[in-house]
Amino acid sequence: MKFANFVHLHTHSQYSLLDGACQLDAVIDLAMHYKMPALAITDHGNLFGVAEFYKKATKAGLKPIIGTEAYVAAGSRFDKKPSGSYPDGGFHLVLLAKNQTGYKNLIKLSTAGFLEGFYHRPRIDRELLRRHSEGLIGLSACMKGEINWYLLHGEPEKAAITAGEFNDIFGEGNFFLELQNHHLEREILLIPMIDTIHRETNIPLVATNDCHYLHQSDWEAHDALLCIQTGKFISDIDRMRYETDQIYFKSPEEMIQLFADFPEAIANTIRIAEECNVELELGKLHLPHFPIPPPLLRLTATCGTWLKRA
């Protein structure tokens, strides 16, 4: 079978709770229909759907790419107070596992996000990323990504510095600048600015669609889902909404046409997919190693002696 020349690397399943509407069975079927060789699921801040996605994708003959769209605190993950300048829930950053080490690091990052950094969202920070970046590919994410945030707020130099920092954290060739075009004015303005950073830093581009539902006609149902999430009515004016009906699972042909001026960004989706090769050993317990403190070891030995005597 001849595979398509594009892979979706930024997809939200039902495990992006009350935001993603791509049911796993349906999105896998659609990826297979489009003859995509692989598919990434990148749910918001969590890995809840990994096992189900992996099992269903491999059964269907689709290569599963395990990832998440993480929330990265502007400062320390332990700083839990309003910043006034940056998103309190953190900047977005897409993380994809290349191998078993990367998958384990995703688990560590996700766990720390919930247990240590939770403030509005399960946040990580640069310190954690530097410690657990091995085996991961990073993508700069949507308009809520840190680089795009600085570009949209008139700070191109800070955006370029941030891009360099992430490139250093993940290592040469493991960090990509995302190009997105959902027919939003601000996104269209971003494209040449992102391309400028690419040309100045040689950080590669990758084309993505921020997929939250399967078909363009699903946008109204997804809008209702957002209302459930935020406790609002569809008729409410001042509420969270996506000002576009383009965040659907587009065909490879649509994506190739949309980014006709950036063929390398399309080709890099295949390059990334080829580099991501995680294999999960299912049906077996994988308990974490827990070092027992010496006092507890002595207590355990004493209890064992008592039991033998009894």
N, C-alpha and C positions, 0 to 999 in steps of 0.2 A: 504494500500500500504506500502510495506517495503521500508524505506528510505535508501539512501546511507549513508556511515559512514564518509563522508567528505563534507565540505562546503568551497567554495571559499570566502575568506575574503579580497582579494586584487585585485580588478577588476576595469578597466578603461573603461568607456563607451565613447560614442561620445562627452560627455561633458568634457572629458579631451582633450581640443580643439587641433586638428591637431596632436594628439598623441594616444589617445584611439580610437580603431576601433571596439569596441563591441557595435553594435547597440542594444538598450534596448530590443526591441521585440525579436531579434534573441538570445541574451544572456539569456533572461528569458526562451525562448523555449528550449534552450540547457540545462539549469539547470534542467528544468522539465524532459527533456529526460533522464538525468543522475539520476533522482529521488533524487535530492538534496532537503532537507527540507527547505533550506534558501539560500540566496545569499546576499553578501555585494557589494555595489558599492562605490568605493573610488576614486573619481576623483581628479585630481591634484588641490589642493588649492581652490576648490569651491564646492558649493552645488546646482549648476544649474539644475541638473537632478532629484532632490529629489522627487518632486511632481509627475512627469511623471513615474519615477521608482516605486514609492510607489503604484500608482494607477494600473499600469500594472501588477506588481508582485502580489498584493493582488487579483486582478481579476483572475489571472492564478492559484491561490492557492499556491503561493510561498511566504514564509516569507521574507519580505524585511528588510535588515539590512542597516541602513543609516550611511554613513561614509564619510570620505575624507582622502586624503593623503596630509597632511599639510606640509608647508615649515616653518621650525623653524630657526630663526636667531641665529647665534653663540653667539651674545651678545644681545644688546637691539634692538627691532624692529625699534626704532627711529634712529638707527645708519645706515646711508645710504651712505656708501662709500666703495670702494674695501677693502677687508680684507687682501688679499695677501696669507692667509693661509687656509681659509675655503670657501666653496661655497657661493658666494655672494647672490645667490637666496635662500639660507637656506638649512638646512638638512631636509631630508624627515622623516615624522612620520605619521603612520596611526592611525586615530581616528575613533572609532565606538561608536554610541549612544546606551546605554543600556535602556534608558527610556526617558520620556518627558523632565526631567531636563537635561539629556545629549544632547538631540536634541536641546534644547534652548541654551545650552552652545556651541554646534557646530556652531549655527547661530552667536552667539556673537564672536566666534573666527574667523570665516570666514569673518565677516564684518570688524573686526579690522584689519585683514590681508590686506584687500584691502584699507581701509581708513587711517590706521596708519602705517602699516609696509611695504607697497609696495616698493620693490626695486628689479627689475628684475622679482620678483614673489610676490604674496600676502603672506607676512611673518608674523608669530606670534613669540612669544618668551616665555621663561620660566615663566616670570612674569604673562603673560596672562594665560598660562596653569595652573599655581597654582591657579589662581583666578577662572578659569572656567573648572576645571577637574571633578567636581562631575557628576556622571552618564555617564562617558566615560571610554572606554577601549582603551588602547594604544598598538600599535604594533610597533616594532623597525624598520620596513620597509626594503628597499632594500640596495644595496651597498652604496647608497647615504644617508642612515640613519646615525646619529651621532655615534652610537656605532660601526657600521661596518666601518665607516670612520677611527676611531682611530685604530681599529684592523688592517686595511689594511695599515695604516701608522706607524705600529710598536709601538703603544702605548696601550698595553693591560690593563695596570693599569688604564689609563684614561677612557678606554672603560668600565671597570667594575664600576668605580665611577659614570660614566654617567648612566649606567643601574640602579644603586642604586638610583640615583636622580629621574629618571623617575618612578621607583617603588614607591618611596615616594610620588611623585606628584599625581599619579593615585590611590594609595592605594594598599595594599597587595591583590594579586589575580586579579588585573585589568591592569597589564602590562605584555606583553609577548614578548619574543625574537623570531623574525621570522627566520625560516630556509627556504632558497630558493636554488634551484638547477636548473639552466637553462643551465647546461653543460658548464658553464664558469669557467675557471681555478681559478680565484680569489674567486668566490663563493664557489667552492669546498674547497679551502683553509680556508675559513671563517667558515665552518660548525663545525670542531672540536674546533675552538676558541670560537664560540658562545656556544657550548656545555660546555666548561670549565667554562664560566661565569655562565651558568645555574647551574652547579654543585656547584659552589662556593657561589652563592647568593640565590639559590632555586627559582629564577625567572623562571616561566614556559616557555616551548617552544611551538611554533605553526608553522605548515607547511603551506606555501602559495606559490602560483605561481603568478608572476607579470603579470596578464592577460591584454594584450593590444589588442588582436584580438581573434577571435573565434577558428580558425583551423590552424594547422601548415602550411598548404598551403597558408595562407593569409599573410605570412611574407613579400613577395615581394610587395604586395599592401600597407602594413603598412610602408615599407621602402620608398615607393613613397610619402606617407603621410608626413613622417618626412622631406622629401625634400621640400615639399610645405611649411611646417612650417618654415624651416630655409632658404628658398630661394636658395636652392642648386639643382644640377643635380645629378641623380643617378650615373653618371659616375665620379663625383667629388671624389677624394681620401680623402681629408681632410675635412670631414663633420661629423655631428652627425649621428650615426647609432647604432643599437643594434647588437652586434656581436653574435647573436644566433637566431634560429628560434623556440625557446622553450617558448616564452612568450604568449602562447595561452591558451585557456580555456580547461585545461586538464580534463580528466574523473577522477572520484574518484579512479578507479582501477590504473590509471597511477600514481596518487599522492601517493597512498598507497604503490605501488611498489617502487617509487622513494625514499620514506622515510621509507623503511622497517626497518631500524635501529632505527627509532624514532617513535614508535607507539603512544606514548603519545602526540607527536606534531600533529599527525593526529586526535586523539581523542579530543584534545583541540579545534579543529575547531567546533566540535559539541557543546562542552561545552560553547564556546563563543556565538554561534548562539542561544543557549537556554537562555542565559542571556540577549540578545538584544531583547527588546519587546517595540518598539515605535509604537504608534498608532496615526495617524494624523487625525484630524477632518477637512475633506475637504468640500468645498462648503459653507464655512462660513468665513466672514471677521475676521481676527485676527489683529486688529490695535494695535500698541504699545502704552503703557501708556506714555503720555508726560506731565510732570508737568509744569503748566503755571506759569511763574514768577509773583509775586505780581503786579509790574507795569503794566504788560499786562492785568492782571485780572481787574485792576481799569479802564484801557482804554476800555476794552470790556464792562464793566458795563456802562461807560459813553456813549459809542456809542449806547448801547441798550436803554438808556434813551432818547437820541436824536431821535432815530428811532420811539420810542413810541410817542414823541411829534409831530413828522412829520406826 
